[in-house]
């Protein structure tokens, strides 16, 4: 299922990569949940033969929840409109863990796709293995990062199973999962608090709480065309952080993000202030995967930190106002 909102620029690449899969077309159902697009998104979706549903709550998380509720399939694939599957056998590889082990509840690629012809910001996010460098420095990432040379910093039981790794999660620290090429058993997902907003990491947290602890990280990748310009990167980052504070404040968000080593945050901020630690990291990344996108590293880290900092100040102001005025 694909949530959309004015996704015309990326939707065709996304759906074409799905239709080109070496997988029976009769076993695939397209559900596109659209949030009042004003471009040709809906027209394209219908041309591909998708079922198009309205998304009155607008957000992608609400769109995913609507799609889940409308689906009758056992395996649900969350592919965003800015995702592109990297190979014709991508879907077969992602489904294999479910066939081999009935205890595996979900699967996700280990890598973000990298293309030298993609935009510099898209390449940067692919190289660090995240859309947000802070998540890498806090250890919450779940894709291979050339900054660290691995796809996870959290110590968890892992069992190699050929084309995928079987990962046993607990309700403590969880690597970032649940979006951009995430497949899950519908029977399990529909037991969680996925409606009316399906937030990726919160769903993983709910699944673990329900006893579903086996996940697969598959040796494949998915392109995430996150942002083509700096202004788009800033808008998306700001919206993601704003929405987190908004829904966390209403109790909708459930995963306790405050469970991290605070010294990691200190080192991240120090790297921005003193400049050279982050430059050293980008040089290390460049050695692993040469690309001029590494020159953006300090700047994007500083930009991301400023957006977080602004939201903290705003949130602190509203909290203080509530305390002073006695607002509940």
N, C-alpha and C positions, 0 to 999 in steps of 0.2 A: 504494500500500500504506500501511496505517495501523497503527503500533504503539500499543497501548492498555494502560492499567492504571487501572481505576476511572475511566473516561472518560465515564460516563453523562451528566454535565452538559453536555458540549460535543459529544459524538459525533453527536447527531441533527442539529444545525446544520451540522456538517461534511459529513456524508453527504448531507443534503438539498441542499446547495449543489452537490455533485457530480452527483447524480441530475437536477438541474435544468439541466444543461448542454445546449447545442444541439450535441450530439455523439451519434452512434449508440450507444445503450446496448449493442448487441451487440458493440461493439468495446472495451468497458470490462470489466475483471475486477477485482473487489474482493478484496484480500487483507488481512485484519486479523489481526495477530499479538498475542495477548493474554497479559499477564503475571499470571495468576491473579487477575483482577478479582473483587471480592466484591460489586459492585453489579450493575446490569442491563446492563453493557457488552456481554457476549457475547450476551445475549438480543436486544438491539437490533441487533447486527451480523448475526446470523442472519436477523432480520426483513428486513434490507435485501438479503439474498441474498448476503452476503459469505462467502468461504471463511475460516474461522477456524482459525488455527494456534496451538499453545501456544508460549510463550516461557519456557523454563526458566531462562534467564539474567536475566530480569526487565527489564533496562534497555532503553530505547528503541532504542539503537544495536544491541543484539543482536536486537531484534525486526525492525528493518529488514533486517539481514543474513539472517535466516531467511526473510523475505518475498522477498528477491532470489533466494535459492537455490531457492525454490519456484515462481518465476514463469517462464513461457515467452514472455512478451511482449517485443517489441523496444524499446518506449519505456516506461520505468518512471517513475511519478509518485509522489514522496514527499510525501504530505499528512498532516500530523500530526492527531491527534484534536482539537486545539484550533485548527485552521485552518478558515477559511471562505472559499470562492471568492467573489469580489466581483461577478461578472457571469455571465450565461448563456453568453457567448462566451469565457470565460476559457481553457478547455482548447484551443479552436481557436487562440487567439492564442499560447498557449504551445507548441503543436505546429508552428506555421507555420515557425519557423526551421529545424527539422529537414527540412521538405519543400523549403525554398528552398536550403538549403546542406548537402550531405551531410557536410561537414567539421565542422559544429557538433555537439558531443558532448553538450551540456546546455543547458538554459534555466532562467531563474529570474526572478521579477518584480522590478522596480526598487523598488517601493513596498510598505510595510505599509499595509493598509487602515486608514482612520480613520473612526470613527463617534462623533458627539457624544453618543450614547446609551450608549456602552460605559463600563465602569468606568474610574476615573481612572488607575489604573496601566496598564491596557491602552492608554489614550489616550496616556499618557506614553511608553511604549515605541514606539508608532506614530510619535509626533512626533520622537523622537530617531533613529528608524530602526534600533533595536537593542533587545535585551533587557538589555544590559549597557552602561551609559554609558562604561565604561572602554574598550571596543572602539572607540567613536567617537573618543575622545581619543587613542587610539593609532593611529588611522587604518585599522583593520581592518574597518570596517563595509562593508556592501554594499547597503544600502537607502537611499532618500532620507532625509536628516536635515535637519530644520528648524534644527538647531544650526549646520550648516555651509552649508546651501543647495545641497547636492549629494549624490550617492549613493556617492561613492568619493573617497578622498584619494590613492590610489596612481596614479602616472603609468604608464598602459598604453595600447597602441594600441587605439583605438576607431573603429569604422566604423558610421555611422548607416544603417540599412536600413529606414527607414519606421517600422513598428510595434515595432521592436526595435533594439538596438545589438549589433554583433558585437564581441566582446572577445577579444583575444589575450593569454593568460596565459603567464607563465614561472614557473620554480620559485623565484623570489625572493619578494617580498611578494605575498600573495593576498588579495583582499577576501573577507569572510565569505560563504561560499556553501555550498550542499549540503543545506539544510533548508527547511521551510516553503514548499512549493510548488516543489520542485526536480524537473525532468524530465531524464532522462538515457538515452542509448542503452545498453541492457542488454549488448550485445555488447562494448562498451568497459568498462562497469562491472565485468563479470564477469572481466575480466583483472586487476583491482586486488586489493589485499589487503583486500577488504571483509568477509571472514568470519574470526572469529565476531562482530566488532564493526564496524559501519559508522559511523565518525566522519566527519561531513560534510567538514570542511576537509582531513582526511587523504586522503579519497577524491579531492578536487580535486587535491591534491598528487600522488597516484599517477597520475591521468589525465594530468597534464602530463608526468610522468616517462616515461609510455608514448608520448608524442608527440601526445596529444590536447590541443591548445592553444586551440581555437576554442569560445567559449561565447557564449550569447545572453542579454542582459539585456532583458527584455520590458517594454514600456510598459503595465504593468498592476499590480495590487496583490493582496495576499492578507491577510485578517485573521488576526492571531495573538492568540488570547485567552490570553495568557501567564499572567497572574495577576489574580485578582479581589480579593485582599486583600494587605496587607503581609506577613502571616505566610506566605502562599503564595509571594509573591515571594522572601522570605528563604529558604524551604525549597528552592525551585527553584534559586536562585542558589548557595546553599551546596552543593547536590547536584552542580550542574554543575562547580563549582570543585573539589570533593572528588574527583569522578570523573576530572577531568583529571589531578590529581596522582597518583591511584591508577594510572591506565592509562599515564601517562607514565613512571612509575617502573618499570613492567614492560616497557617498550619497545613497547607496543601503539600508542601515539600517535607519529606520524611527522613531522607538520609542525613545523618549528622556530619556535615562537611567540616565541622570544627575538630574532628579527629585526625589531626596530622601533627607532625613534629614541628613545633613553632620555630625551631632553629633553622628549618628549611626556609621559612618565610623571611627570617632575618638575613640569611645568606642571599636570598633573591633581592631584597631591598638594598643590601650592601653592594651587590654587584651592579645595581643601577647607579647608586651614589658614587661609587669609586671607579666605575666604567670598565677598568681593566679585567676584573674577574669574568664579566660577560664576554668581553672581547676574546679572552682566553678560551672560553667555552665555544665561541663561534669558530675559532681557529681549529679547535679539536674536531668540531663537526665538519669543517671544510676538508680536513684530512681524510675523514671517513667518506665524504661525498662532496667533491668539489662543485660549488655552485655560488655564483655571486649573490644569491639570495641570503647567504649568511651575513652579508654586510648590513642587513636589516635587523639583526638580532637585538642589539642593544636598544635601538629605537623602538621596536615593537614591544620589548619588555617594559620600557619606560612608559610607552603609550598605554599598555594594558594596566600597569600599576596605577597610572593617573586616573583611569576610568574607575578602577576598584576604589581608589582613595576618595574620589568624588562621591561615589555612592555611599561609602562609609560615613562621610561627613554629613551628607543629606539624611541618612538613616538616623545618625546620632542626633541631628537637629530635631527630627520629628519625635524621637523617643523622649528627648528632653522636654519638648513642648507638651507631650502627653503627661509627663510627670508633673510639670509645673501647673498645667491647667486641670489636672485630674481627669484626663480623657481616657476612657477604657477602649 
